[in-house]
Amino acid sequence: MLEHGTPSLILWEIVEDLLEEVRSTYQYANEEP
């Protein structure tokens, strides 16, 4: 079970980082008309 869960956690961390990047980029783009 650990072998199945560990890769998922690593992937989730990567996804969270990507989401943060996209969110900040989206907000920055929204600030400019």
Backbone as numpy.savetxt, mean C-alpha at the origin, in Angstrom:
# Nx Ny Nz CAx CAy CAz Cx Cy Cz
0.86 -23.79 8.28 0.02 -22.58 8.28 0.90 -21.33 8.28
2.00 -21.38 9.03 2.89 -20.22 9.07 3.43 -19.93 7.68
3.76 -20.98 6.93 4.32 -20.77 5.59 3.30 -20.08 4.69
2.01 -20.36 4.94 0.98 -19.73 4.10 0.71 -18.30 4.56
0.80 -18.07 5.86 0.45 -16.76 6.39 1.56 -15.74 6.20
2.82 -16.16 6.29 3.93 -15.20 6.23 3.98 -14.45 4.90
3.92 -15.14 3.76 3.96 -14.43 2.48 2.79 -13.45 2.36
1.63 -13.81 2.90 0.47 -12.92 2.82 0.75 -11.64 3.61
1.35 -11.81 4.79 1.65 -10.62 5.60 2.64 -9.73 4.88
3.65 -10.33 4.27 4.65 -9.54 3.53 3.97 -8.82 2.37
3.12 -9.54 1.65 2.42 -8.92 0.52 1.54 -7.78 1.01
0.86 -8.00 2.16 -0.04 -6.97 2.67 0.76 -5.72 3.04
1.96 -5.91 3.62 2.79 -4.75 3.96 3.15 -3.97 2.71
3.50 -4.70 1.63 3.85 -4.04 0.37 2.64 -3.29 -0.18
1.48 -3.93 -0.11 0.25 -3.31 -0.62 -0.05 -2.04 0.18
0.12 -2.11 1.51 -0.16 -0.93 2.33 0.78 0.21 1.94
2.05 -0.09 1.71 3.01 0.95 1.31 2.59 1.56 -0.02
2.17 0.71 -0.95 1.76 1.22 -2.26 0.52 2.10 -2.11
-0.42 1.66 -1.27 -1.64 2.44 -1.08 -1.30 3.82 -0.50
-0.36 3.84 0.43 0.03 5.14 1.02 0.62 6.04 -0.05
1.46 5.47 -0.90 2.07 6.28 -1.98 1.00 6.82 -2.91
0.09 5.94 -3.32 -0.97 6.36 -4.24 -1.85 7.42 -3.59
-2.13 7.23 -2.30 -3.00 8.18 -1.61 -2.37 9.56 -1.58
-1.08 9.64 -1.20 -0.41 10.94 -1.12 -0.32 11.57 -2.51
-0.04 10.75 -3.52 0.04 11.27 -4.89 -1.33 11.79 -5.33
-2.38 11.06 -4.99 -3.74 11.47 -5.38 -4.11 12.78 -4.70
-3.79 12.90 -3.40 -4.10 14.13 -2.68 -3.32 15.30 -3.28
-2.04 15.07 -3.61 -1.22 16.13 -4.17 -1.80 16.58 -5.51
-2.28 15.64 -6.31 -2.84 15.98 -7.62 -4.15 16.73 -7.43
-4.89 16.39 -6.37 -6.17 17.05 -6.13 -5.97 18.49 -5.67
-4.86 18.76 -5.01 -4.62 20.12 -4.51 -4.49 21.10 -5.66
-3.95 20.63 -6.78 -3.80 21.53 -7.94 -5.01 21.41 -8.85
-5.63 22.52 -9.19 -6.84 22.50 -10.04 -6.52 22.08 -11.47
